[in-house]
Amino acid sequence: MDSARPETQRFDFRADRGYTLAGMRVVIADDSADFREMLRAVLATAGGQFVVVGEARTGDETIAVVNELQPDALLLDLTMPSSDGLQILPAIRAGSPRTRVIVLSGFDQGQAERLNWSAKADAHVVKGRPIAELLGVLRRVCPAA
């Protein structure tokens, strides 16, 4: 893979291509391509409740994708290249105020919640927890989407 090429992806879900956006629109931001792929696959199996509309690998890419797409939810890795999740939260809030931010990290729940609430994240999910927990948090945080 060409390291100069950003891994930011925007998925084309226009109606004229046969797609609809009936589910919650989600952006996944994580520096691991494998982890993004796993999350995308899991969300796709949730009966149409979630539609991954974009992905990003770095903090800077995340800000650009979220500002452009204005998703319902952002799954945000706490540690990414260029700027970590907590550093970019103010820019995410300013550019896409309706987007709900769920921080994903390897930190224990108590430590991560202290960090997240100080940065105004909507929720936190510890990586490695059952996927049903992440789906439940998404449903709780964005109930009207």
Number of C-alpha atoms within 10 A of each C-alpha: 5 6 6 6 7 11 16 18 15 16 13 10 14 10 9 7 8 7 10 11 15 11 15 21 20 26 30 27 31 26 20 14 14 10 14 19 13 12 16 20 12 14 19 14 10 13 8 12 17 24 22 23 22 23 27 27 22 23 26 17 20 28 21 15 22 28 18 13 17 19 23 24 24 25 24 28 25 25 20 20 13 13 15 17 28 21 14 18 21 16 17 24 18 11 16 18 14 14 22 21 28 23 25 22 19 14 15 12 13 10 9 20 19 11 16 21 12 10 15 15 20 19 20 26 25 16 16 9 10 10 14 11 12 21 16 10 17 26 15 11 17 16 9 8 15
